[in-house]
């Protein structure tokens, strides 16, 4: 109940943030501009529209999660409102979870709005609702949830600028960590390879949420990967949130 | 009775246990997800890579770094045999690397090598090497490699001659390029120019080895010229008498040849009356 109340307040707070609308405007612009880009191509225009549309939802969603998420906890500490909140019978874990869920709700609404515009643009060209695109969007949202958790974690102990940089680094690492697999294959067995293998297992693999290519090209997606990718996202998010709670519990505000 | 301190300690332990459990879960799930083979659109990731002209403005001054990264990626990509159509955009990819860093030498050589040996795309190989030569006019290796491909793989001798001629004009080009050009001329069938070129090389030879190589080629060119003349005379003889002459002297006696040529070492040519062909007593390369 307390978590829901904090989530509700966070949602209302995020709604008033102008950055959110600015990013939404650019996301919508990106999705609509895909139509213009498609004119420049020779061949499959729909592919360009889908690629640019999905990329816009993903990219601007991540920017929303980073720019709003990294300030969530910091603002409360900076404005001293945290004292009022923690003076009440409220666990710090509830506070963190409330903040996280509030932003997730905000991102959910924004993702839905962007998806509606995207589907409308695709419908205008294909005259049908392409439901497979929702799979890609669903996993983009799951990625945004994880990024939000990371932003909240860094927000617990760092300034918004540094937190933004850290979260952005997490995002980039998450999309490049698959390269470690190539390095592992080329390394000789030994301590170095074990270390890289450990890094590969522990670092985030955000490509697990990337179904954009499969969906756009209409490739078959193995059924098992939906569940394992979803559970991977949930477990990683839970781990990051647990870490955020651990850090926040140890913080001294005096 | 539990004290608040004890409760705080147990909550922290619980939290750490939760962290360990969730970390273990996502590591196991990552391994499980990796085991699932996902469908791939071969080459789809590179079709839409823009040309280097546009990409270089998007690298924010890190053009050389972008070229390095793209080159490293290309090496991995082209050495992955599971991507069946990986060679479809070979020239496009190497054109981007060349555009981003025109003085980066390795991509020209490696790109051309992949095009010739792996992709069997000779058009792409010549395109990559031509770009290398255009972007690095001081490097003789690109027209030389193109000439070598033309001579050995395509067997387009006029093209090989053109590339070797281009190579010779670049300061620092090795001496043997001139010999390769002369060889290309010979294979093209331009025997007179080939003879003159080899003779020139022979006269200017800085060492005995070069002199011997030039001499062997002169021997070969002369044998080819003489062989063609004798075969033509023998063919005329057969047209008149319905058979090839029994020996070469018959050609002189009957007026089909004014005199019998000798090879460069002064030896008579061997003659096969069944085929009407003349050949040298030894191989030009075993003199």
Interface residues (C-beta under 8 A of the other chain):
Chain A: X51 X181 X182 X201 X202 X205 X208 X213 X214 X217 X219 X220 X221 X222 X224 X225 X228 X229 X231 X232 X235 X236 X238 X239 X242 X243 X245 X246 X249
Chain B: X12 X15 X16 X18 X19 X22 X23 X25 X26 X27 X29 X30 X31 X32 X33 X34 X36 X37 X38 X39 X40 X41 X44 X45 X48 X76
